[in-house]
């Protein structure tokens, strides 16, 4: 048997620079196509680089601004003093709540990798920021003023006097303006594999856009940018508050590649004729369910069997774009109570399970233990969870006693291998089929004045670049 103490490997040399793939990189700071207004409606960035683009630490948005107040419309705006944190509070993940949509265009077409409604991602991302792995969060949110830190923990309410709010207010209120860097979650090409700072899957570069065609990033903001504020006592506080945009830029890291390597990598006639980009695909349905309804079916037509299903309830006004944080009930959780008792899943007309208890019996004690392990091994949307935020007792009522009541069903067995419907030989997974989700409610039935958001997700790949056609396509079929 070989003894490792007597094996002397040849050292790997770094001196043959002619064979290096990357010679170096530089950073370009992009300004919007039009100057950013104090209350912008839309901001666009045109990416048209002569070099391949790299994604990670040096490619991200930079938001600079200041919180201001005034007593009357005729008065001049002034800085919000720190003491006002006792009288007014920002919405969790306030910056993303200002956003209606983020669209990435290649030429005249949108690069699609999600099927979800406007206004919803900010609330989902509030949950993800609140629970994500600390290392990933530090990478995404290096500044303490980041909107990713304006979120509550699992159980402590985001409320006046809470440590979370007072600590965050100290970073953003006061005389000085502030800035933070921002990578929009699950948005190609800026955010790729879910835990890209710790995943073995690296963020993939884009070829030089001089050959591929310009990419435009368009951020559309809500018309009501005052939606992020809630006053402790509105009747006794007539002040107006706002976030004043000072600057918004996009930094891009451009690679200096070995010319021979670049020709080989991105040649449309070479071996890499199609480039696959890792990332999350989300398919969403917004379900309006009347109060006192005790059973509801949600149907997704012709979809691949997902890795998981994620369900939560939000106010109806969110999807109608009329929601303001001022309407939020004091000490209420971020998501609304869902009142769900159990969930069944049918794919291609076949139930995934029939025996009791099954994975959708969210009230069953044994199944709740499975949920606990699923959150560790197969977390929602593939994004690792901060283990200090995860408690088995929270799963007893499907997170009903936390800030984020929700139902998460993991449909994988090991890795990304899916649960195969009973009496099926597995062939059903090779094609897209209809997915029916049956939701049974308890107590008084479905929550009043709520929209139920149902997500399917896939966390392996989300975008394909066809180098021959110079087109970006979704990896999974999107309607």
TIMIZA-462521 format. One record per residue: residue in three letters; x, y, z of N, C-alpha, C in turn. Coordinates in steps of 0.1 Angstrom, whole numbers, plus 2048, in hexadecimal, padded with zeros to 3 digits. Example, Ala and Ser with C-alpha at 12.3 -4.5 7.8 and 13.67 -1.06 7.14 Angstrom:
BEGIN
Ala8847C784E87B7D384E8847DF84E Ser8807EA8478897F584788180084F 
This chain:
BEGIN
Unk8097F480080080080080980D800 Unk8058167F880D8237F780C82B804 Unk81883080881983981381A84780F Unk81185081281185D80D81D865811 Unk82486181C83086882083B866816 Unk83A85D80D84585B80484185D7F5 Unk8368667F483286B7E78368797E5 Unk83D87D7DB84288A7D983D88F7CC Unk8318967CC82B89B7C08338A77BA Unk8328A87AD8388B47A68308C07AA Unk8368CB7AD82E8D77B08288DC7A3 Unk81C8E27A58148E879A81A8F6797 Unk81F8F878B82590578881B90F784 Unk81D91B78881592778481C93077B Unk82892C77783193476F82E934760 Unk82692B75B82492A74C817933749 Unk81A94074A80F94A74880894973A Unk81094473080A9437237FE93A722 Unk7FD93172C7F192872C7E692C736 Unk7E893773D7DD93C7467D193F73E Unk7C593C7447B994073D7B794F73F Unk7B995574B7B696374E7C4969751 Unk7C697474A7D397C74C7D1987757 Unk7C498B7597C19957627B399A760 Unk7B09A57677A29AB7657A39B9769 Unk7989C07657979CE7687889D176B Unk7859DC7727789DF7767739EC76F Unk7689EB7697629F77627559FB76A Unk754A0876D748A0D77473EA1276A Unk733A0C769728A1176071FA1A766 Unk71CA25760712A2E764705A2B75C Unk6F9A2F7626EDA2C75B6ECA3474E Unk6E4A307446E3A377386DEA45739 Unk6D6A477446D2A557486D5A57756 Unk6D8A6475A6DBA667686D0A62772 Unk6D3A5D77D6CAA587876C3A6378D Unk6B5A6378D6AEA6E7946ACA6B7A3 Unk6A8A757AA6A6A737B969BA687BB Unk691A687B3687A5D7B3685A577A6 Unk68EA4E7A268FA48795683A3F792 Unk67FA3F785675A3578167BA2977A Unk686A2C77368DA2176C69BA2476A Unk6A4A1A76C6B2A1C76B6B8A11762 Unk6C0A157586C5A0B74E6D4A0B74E Unk6DAA0074C6E99FE74A6EB9F673E Unk6F49FB7356F79F47297059EE72A Unk7059E17297119D972B7169D571C Unk7219DB7187269D970A7359D870A Unk73A9CE7127499CD7147509C6708 Unk75D9CA7077659C46FD76D9B8703 Unk76A9B570F7719A97167669A171D Unk76A99471F76098C72775E992735 Unk75299073A74E99674774E98B752 Unk75398F75D75498676974A98A773 Unk74598077B73B98378573F97E792 Unk73D98679C7419837AA7439907B2 Unk74E9907B975199B7C27519A97BB Unk7569AA7AF7589B77A974D9BB79F Unk7439B379D7389B679472B9B779C Unk7279C479E71B9C67A77169D47A6 Unk70A9D77AA7059E47AA7099EC7B7 Unk70A9F97B670DA017C1702A0C7C3 Unk6FBA0C7CE6F0A157D06F5A1F7DB Unk6F4A2C7D76F7A377E16EBA407E2 Unk6E8A437EF6DDA4C7F16DCA51800 Unk6D1A568036CFA5C8106C0A5C814 Unk6BDA598206AFA5A8256ADA6982A Unk6A1A6E82669EA7C829690A7D82E Unk68DA8983467FA8B83967CA9A837 Unk66FA9D83766BAAB83865DAAC83E Unk65AAB784564EAB984C642ABC843 Unk644AC383863AAC682F63FAC7821 Unk636AC681763BAC6809643AD2805 Unk640ADD80B648AEA808655AEA80F Unk658AE2818664AE2820670ADB818 Unk67CADF81B688AD881568AACB81C Unk68FAC1814692AB481A69FAB5823 Unk69FAAD82D6AAAAD8366ADA9F83A Unk6B9A9C8406BDA8E8436B3A8984E Unk6B1A7C84E6A9A768586B2A74864 Unk6AFA7A8706B8A7887B6B6A6A881 Unk6C0A658886C0A5888D6B4A56897 Unk6B1A6189E6A6A608A8698A5C8A1 Unk697A5E89468AA5B88E688A4C88C Unk692A4488F690A3688F686A31899 Unk683A398A3678A368AD66AA398A7 Unk669A4189C65CA45897659A4088A Unk663A3C882661A3787466AA2B872 Unk665A2186A66DA1586866DA12859 Unk678A0D854678A098466739FA844 Unk66E9F783966A9EA8366769E0835 Unk6749D483967F9CA8376839CA828 Unk6909C98266959C98186909D4810 Unk6909E081668A9EC81168E9EF802 Unk69A9EE7FF69F9F27F16989E97E6 Unk6979DC7E86919D37DE6829D57DE Unk67C9DA7E966E9DD7E866B9E97DF Unk6759F17DD6739FC7D36739F87C5 Unk6779EC7C26799E77B466D9E07AF Unk6689E37A365D9DC79D6639D0795 Unk66E9D278E6739C77866829CA782 Unk6899BF7806979C077B6979B776E Unk6999BD7636999B67566A79B774F Unk6AC9AC74A6B89AB7436B59A9735 Unk6B99B272C6B69B171E6C39AE716 Unk6C19A570C6CC9A27026C69A76F5 Unk6CB9B26F06C49B76E46B79BD6E8 Unk6AC9B86E169F9BD6E56979B26ED Unk69D9A76F069699D6F769B99B706 Unk69299770E69599671D69B98871E Unk6A69877266AC97A72A6A4975735 Unk69C96A73269396573C699959744 Unk69795875169B94D75869294B764 Unk68895476567D95276F670955769 Unk66595076F65895376C651957779 Unk65296477C64C969789647977787 Unk63D97B78F63798878E640993794 Unk63E99F78F6459AB7956419AC7A4 Unk64A9B37AC6489B67BA64A9AB7C4 Unk64999E7BF64A9937C86589907CC Unk6629917C467098D7C86759947D4 Unk6719A17D66769A87E26729A17EF Unk66699C7F06619957FC6689887FD Unk6699807F26709747F367E9767F7 Unk6859807F26939837F5695987804 Unk68A98D80968B99181868D984820 Unk68597A81C68796D823695967821 Unk69A9688146A79628116B296A818 Unk6B19778186BB97F8206BB97C82F Unk6B097A8346AE9788426B596B847 Unk6B596083E6B99538426C594E83B Unk6CB9558326D695082A6E394E832 Unk6EB94582D6F894283370094F835 Unk70795184170E95D84571996083B Unk72095683672B95982D72695E820 Unk71B95881B71595D80E71096B810 Unk70A96E81B70497B81D70F98681E Unk71A98282572598C82672B990818 Unk72B98680F7309888027269917FA Unk71998E7FB70F9957F470D9A37FA Unk70E9A480770B9B180E7179B5816 Unk7219BA81072D9BE81872B9CA821 Unk7229D381E7209DF8267149DD82F Unk7159E283B70B9E08456FE9E8842 Unk6FF9F18386F39F98346EC9F1829 Unk6F19E68256EA9DE81A6DC9DB81E Unk6D39DB8136C59D88166C49C981B Unk6CE9C18186CD9B381D6CE9B282C Unk6D39BC8336D39BC8416C79C3848 Unk6BE9C983F6B29CF8446A79C4844 Unk6AA9BA84C6A09AF84C6A09A985B Unk6959A385F69499E86C69A99086D Unk69D98B8796A197D87B69497587A Unk69596887C68A95F87A67E963883 Unk68196689067696789A67597689F Unk67F97E89F67E98B8A467799489A Unk66D99B89E6659A389466D9AF890 Unk66C9B38846729BF87F6699CB883 Unk66D9D188E6649DA89566B9E589C Unk6649F08A066A9FB8A76719F58B4 Unk67D9F98B76849F58C368B9E88C2 Unk6899E08B76909D38B569F9D68B2 Unk6A79CD8B66B59CE8B46B99CF8A5 Unk6B19C789D6B49C788F6B19D5889 Unk6A69DB88C6A29E88866AB9F388B Unk6AD9F48986B59FF89D6C49FE899 Unk6C99F28986D79F08936D89F5884 Unk6CE9F187C6CE9F586E6CCA0486C Unk6C3A098736C0A188726CCA20875 Unk6D5A1B87E6E1A228826EBA23876 Unk6E9A1986C6F2A198616EDA22855 Unk6E0A258556DBA2C8496D4A3A84C Unk6D0A3C8596CBA4985D6D7A53861 Unk6D4A608616DEA698646E2A73859 Unk6ECA7B85B6EFA868526F6A81845 Unk6FDA76846705A7283B6FDA69831 Unk701A6A8246FBA6081B702A5381D Unk6FEA48817704A3B819703A3480B Unk70AA2980A709A207FE70AA12802 Unk706A097F97089FB7FB7099F47ED Unk70F9E97EC7109E17E07059D77E0 Unk7009D47D46F49CB7D36F69C27C7 Unk6F39B57CA6F29AB7BF6E49A57C0 Unk6DC9A87B66CE9A37B66CD9947B6 Unk6C798F7C06C79807C26C09797B6 Unk6C796E7B26C19657A86BF96D79B Unk6C79767986C597E78B6D297C782 Unk6D09767776DB97376D6DF980767 Unk6EB9837646F797A7676FE97E774 Unk6F898777C6FF98C7886FF981793 Unk6F59797956F497079F6F1962799 Unk6FA95979B6F994C7946F694179E Unk7009387A06FD92D7A96F99327B7 Unk6EF92C7BE6E99327CA6F39377D5 Unk6FD92F7D87079337E27159357DC Unk71593E7D272193E7C972E9417D0 Unk72E9467DC73A9497E374093C7E9 Unk7379337EC73B9277F373991A7EA Unk73191B7E072E9107D773B90D7CF Unk73D9007CB7488FD7C27459017B4 Unk7389057B173590A7A37399187A2 Unk74291C79974692A79873C93178F Unk73C93F79173494778973A94777B Unk73294577173794476373895275C Unk74395475574596074E73C961742 Unk73996E73E73297073173D973726 Unk73B96E71A74597270F74498170D Unk74E98570574F9937017429976FA Unk73C9A26FF72F9A66F97309AD6EC Unk73D9B06E873F9B66DA73A9AC6D0 Unk73C99F6D37379956C97299906CC Unk7259916D871998B6DC70D9946DB Unk7109A16DD7059AB6DD7039B16EB Unk6FE9BD6EB6FD9C56F86F39BF701 Unk6F69BF70E6EC9BB7186E99C8720 Unk6DC9C97226D69D572A6D09D0736 Unk6D39D67426CC9D374E6C39DF751 Unk6B69DC7536AC9E77556A69E4763 Unk6A79EE76C6A19ED7796959F7779 Unk6899F277A67D9FA77B6789FB789 Unk676A0778E672A0A79C663A0C79C Unk65EA097A8650A0C7AA64DA1B7A9 Unk640A1E7A563CA2C7A463CA337B2 Unk638A2B7BC637A307CA644A2C7D2 Unk64EA357D265AA327D9659A357E8 Unk64EA397ED64BA3C7FB645A2F802 Unk645A247FB63EA18800646A1180B Unk652A1680D65BA0E81665AA13825 Unk652A1D828652A23835645A1F83D Unk647A1D84A63CA1B85463FA23860 Unk634A2B864636A3486F630A2E87C Unk636A30887631A2A894622A2F896 Unk620A3D895613A43897611A4C88C Unk60BA4888160AA50875602A5D878 Unk5F9A5D8815F0A698845F9A7488A Unk603A7089160CA7B898619A7D891 Unk61AA78885627A7987D623A7D86F Unk623A8A86C620A8F85E62CA90855 Unk637A8C85A644A8E852643A85846 Unk649A8A83B64BA8182F659A7C82F Unk65BA6F82B668A6982B66BA6481C Unk678A6381967BA5E80C68AA5980C Unk68DA5080269BA4D7FF69FA547F3 Unk6A9A5D7F46ADA657E96B9A5E7E2 Unk6B7A5A7D66C2A547CE6CCA5E7CB Unk6D9A5B7CD6E4A647CA6EBA5E7BE Unk6EDA517BE6F4A4B7B36F1A3C7B3 Unk6F2A367A76F0A287A56F9A24799 Unk703A1B79C70CA1779170DA08791 Unk714A037877169F57857259F3782 Unk72C9EB78B73A9E878873A9DB781 Unk7439DA7767449CE76F7539CA76F Unk7569BD7717639B87707669B2763 Unk76F9B775B7729B274E77F9AA74E Unk77F99E74878A99574979399873D Unk7A099773F7AA9977357AE988733 Unk7A99827287AB9747267B797171D Unk7BC96671E7C69617147BF960707 Unk7C39686FD7BC9696F07B995B6EA Unk7C29526EB7C09446E57B593D6ED Unk7B593F6FA7AA93970279D93F6FF Unk79C94C6FE7909536FB78A94E6EE Unk79294C6E478D9486D77879396D8 Unk78E9316E078A9246E177D9226EA Unk77C92A6F47719296FD76492E6F7 Unk7649396F075893F6EB75693E6DC Unk75D9366D675B9346C774D92C6C5 Unk7449326BD73892B6BA73991E6B3 Unk74591B6AD74790F6A674F9056AF Unk7539096BB75C9016C37538F76CB Unk75A8F16D57538E66DD7488ED6E6 Unk74B8F96EA7419006F37379086EB Unk72F9026E37259096DA71A90E6E3 Unk7179076EE70D90C6F771390D705 Unk71191870C71691A71970A91A723 Unk70C91272D702910738706918744 Unk6FD9207496FF9297556F8923761 Unk6FF92176C6F891C7786EF92777E Unk6E59237856DC92D78B6CF92878E Unk6C69307956B992B7996AF93078F Unk6A692778C69A92A78468E92A78D Unk68693478D67A93579566D93678C Unk66392E78F65692E78864C931793 Unk64493B79163B94079C62C941797 Unk62493E7A061594179E6109497AA Unk6089537A760195B7B25F39567B2 Unk5EF9507BE5E294A7BF5D99537C8 Unk5CE9577C35C495E7CC5BA9547D1 Unk5B99527DE5B19487E45A894F7EE Unk59B94D7EC5919547F559294F803 Unk59095880C59095481B58594981D Unk58894082657F93582A57F92A81F Unk58892B81558991F80C593916813 Unk5909098135988FF81A5A08F6811 Unk59E8F78045A78EF7FB5A88F77EE Unk5B48F77E95B78FE7DC5C18F67D4 Unk5C08F67C75C98F07BE5D18FA7B5 Unk5DE8FA7B55E69037AD5EC8FA7A2 Unk5EB8FF7965EF8F778A5FB8FE783 Unk6058F77806108FB7786108F276B Unk60F8F876060E8F175361B8EE74D Unk61E8E274A62A8DE7426378E4748 Unk63A8DF7546478E375A64F8D775E Unk65C8D975F6658CE7646628CC773 Unk6638C07786618BE78666B8C678E Unk6678CE7976708D779E6788D17A9 Unk6828D87AE6898D37B96818D57C6 Unk67A8E07C66728E37D26668EC7CF Unk65D8ED7D96528F67D86528FF7E4 Unk64F90C7E26509157ED64391E7ED Unk63C91E7F862F9257F862E92F804 Unk62993B80162794480C61C94E808 Unk61795581260C95F81061196D812 Unk60C97680960F98480B60298C808 Unk60299980C5F69A180A5F39A27FB Unk5E69A37F85E19A47EA5E79B07E3 Unk5E99BB7EB5ED9C77E55FC9C77DF Unk6039BD7E36119BC7DE6129BA7CF Unk60A9B07CA60B9AD7BC6039B77B4 Unk5FB9BF7BB5F49CA7B45FC9D77B4 Unk6079D67BA6119E27BA60C9ED7C3 Unk6029EB7CC5FD9F57D46009F37E3 Unk6099EA7E660D9E77F36169F17F8 Unk6149F680561E9FE80B6219F9819 Unk62D9FB81E6319F582B6299FC836 Unk624A0883461CA0F83E610A07842 Unk60B9FE8395FF9F683C6029E9844 Unk60F9E78466139DA84D60F9DB85C Unk6089D18616049D086F6109CF878 Unk6109D788261C9D788C61E9C9891 Unk62A9C489262E9B88986299AC890 Unk6249AE8846209A387B62C99D874 Unk62C99087063798B86963899185B Unk64398E85464699384763C98D83D Unk63B97F83D63197883662497783E Unk61997583860C97383F60B965843 Unk60396384E5FF9558525F994E846 Unk5FD9418445F893A8385ED93083A Unk5EC92C8475E192284B5E1915843 Unk5EC91183D5ED9058365EF8F983F Unk5E78EE83C5E88E28445F08D783D Unk5EE8D68305F58CC8295F58CF81A Unk5FF8C98136018CC8046038BF7FD Unk5FC8BD7F25FE8B17EA6048B57DC Unk60B8AD7D66128B07C960F8A57BF Unk60A8A97B460789F7A960F8A479C Unk61689A79661E89D78A61A89477F Unk61689977461289176860688876C Unk5FD88D7745F28867785F487B783 Unk60087B78860487179260887779F Unk6038727AA6078777B76168737BA Unk61D87D7C062B8797C462B8707D0 Unk6218707D86208677E46128657E8 Unk60F8597ED6018567F2600852800 Unk60B84C80660B84781360B85381D Unk60585182960585A83460F85683E Unk61785F84461786E84062086F833 Unk61D87A82C62687D82062C88A822 Unk63588E81963D89A81B6358A781B Unk6298A68176208B28186188B4824 Unk61A8AA82E6128AB83A61A8B4844 Unk6188C18436218CA84A61E8CA859 Unk6138C485E6108C386C6158B6872 Unk61A8AD86A61F8A087062D8A2876 Unk62F89D88263C89E889648898882 Unk64688D87C65188687565488E868 Unk64A89386164D89B8556538A8859 Unk6508AE8646578BA8696668B886B Unk66A8AD86F6788AA87167E8A9863 Unk6778A485967C8A484B67E8B2846 Unk6758BB8496768C98456828CF84B Unk6858CC8576918D185E69E8CD856 Unk69F8C08536AA8BC84B6AB8C183D Unk69F8C383769E8C882A6A48D6829 Unk6A18DE8346A68EC8346B58EC836 Unk6BB8E183B6C98E183C6D08DC82F Unk6CA8D082A6D18CA81F6CC8CF811 Unk6BF8D38106B98D78036B18E4806 Unk6B78EF80A6B08FB80E6A8901802 Unk69E9098056969107FA69F9187F1 Unk69D9167E46A491D7D96B391A7D9 Unk6B790F7E06C590B7E06CE9147E8 Unk6C991E7EF6D19287F76D3923805 Unk6DF9218086E291B8166DD924821 Unk6D991E82C6D39268376DD927842 Unk6DD9328486E59358556DF92B85F Unk6E79228646E291886D6DE91D87A Unk6E392987E6DF92F88B6D093488A Unk6CB93687D6BE93A87B6B492F87A Unk6B992287A6B19178776AE90F884 Unk6A290E88869E9078946938FD890 Unk6958F189668B8E689367D8EA898 Unk67C8F18A366F8F58A86688FF89F Unk66F90689666890F88D660907883 Unk6648FB88065E8F38766518EC87B Unk64F8ED8886438E688D6368EB887 Unk6368F888562A8FE87E62D904871 Unk6378FE86A63B90385D63F91185D Unk64791586664D92386864292D86B Unk63692887062B93187362E93B87E Unk63793788763A940892646949890 Unk64B94988365695288065295D878 Unk65B96587365897086A65496C85C Unk65695F85965495A84B64C94D84B Unk63F94E84E63794284D63793D83E Unk63B93183C63C92C82E63C91D82E Unk63991782363A909821645906816 Unk64E8FD81A6598F98116598EA80F Unk6578E58036578D78006638D47F7 Unk66C8CB7FC6778C77F56738BA7ED Unk6758BB7E06718B07D767D8A77D2 Unk6888A97D96948A27D66978977E0 Unk69E88C7DC6A18817E56B08837E9 Unk6B98837DF6C78847E16CC88D7D6 Unk6D48987DA6D98A17D06CC8A87C9 Unk6CC8A67BC6C08AC7B56B78A17AF Unk6B98957B36B088A7AF6A288C7B4 Unk69888C7AB68B88F7AF6838827B5 Unk6798857BC66F87B7C06688777B3 Unk66786A7B16608657A56528617A9 Unk6488657A163A8617A56398527A6 Unk62F84E7AF62D8407B16298397A4 Unk62D82C7A362A82479762F82A78A Unk63983278B64083877F64E83377F Unk65483077466282B77366C836772 Unk66884277467184D773671855766 Unk66B84F75C66B85574E66486274E Unk65B86475865387175965C87D75B Unk66887B76067188676367888B756 Unk67788474C67E88773F677892737 Unk66B89573B66389F73365C8A873D Unk6578B473864F8BD7406418B8740 Unk63B8B974C62D8B574E6268BF757 Unk6198BE7586118C67616148C3770 Unk6148CD7786168CB78760A8D178E Unk6038C97965F88CE79E5FC8CE7AC Unk5F98D97B35FC8DA7C25EF8DC7C9 Unk5EB8D37D25DF8D47D95E28D97E7 Unk5DC8E47EB5DE8EB7F85D28EA801 Unk5D48E380C5C98E28165CB8EC822 Unk5C18F38255C28FD8305BB8F883C Unk5BF8FE8475BA8FB8555B490785B Unk5AD9068665A791186D59C918865 Unk59E92586359492C85B59692C84C Unk59F9248485A29228395AD92C835 Unk5AD92F8285B79378225B7945829 Unk5C394B82A5C49588305BD963828 Unk5B596B82F5AE9768295B7981823 Unk5B49868185BB9918125C998E80F Unk5CC98180B5D997D8085DA9777FA Unk5E69797F45E99727E85F39677EC Unk5F195B7E75FA9507EA60494F7DF Unk61194F7E261B94E7D86219407D8 Unk62193A7CD62592C7CC63192C7C2 Unk63D9287C76499287BF64D9197BC Unk6519167B065990A7AD6679107AA Unk6719087AE67F90C7AB6889017A7 Unk6939057A069D8FC79A6AA90379D Unk6B48FD7A36C09047A76CD9007A0 Unk6CB8F97956D78F478E6DC8FE783 Unk6D39007796D790976E6CB91176B Unk6CD91D7656C19257616C292C753 Unk6CE92E74E6D09357416DA92D738 Unk6D692C72B6DF9267216E2931717 Unk6EF9327136F493B7096F89336FC Unk6F09346F26F392E6E56FC9376DD Unk7099336DC71393C6D671193D6C7 Unk70B9336C17099336B26FE93D6AF Unk6F393C6B66E89466B46E99536BB Unk6F39536C46F595F6CD6E89636D4 Unk6E29596DB6D695A6E26D79546F0 Unk6D095B6FA6CF9567076C194F708 Unk6C194370D6B493C70F6B393771D Unk6A79357226A592F7306A992072F Unk6AF91C73A6B390D73A6A690573C Unk69C90A74369090374568590A73D Unk67B90273967090773166891173A Unk66791D73465F92873B65492C731 Unk64892E73763C93272E63D94072B 
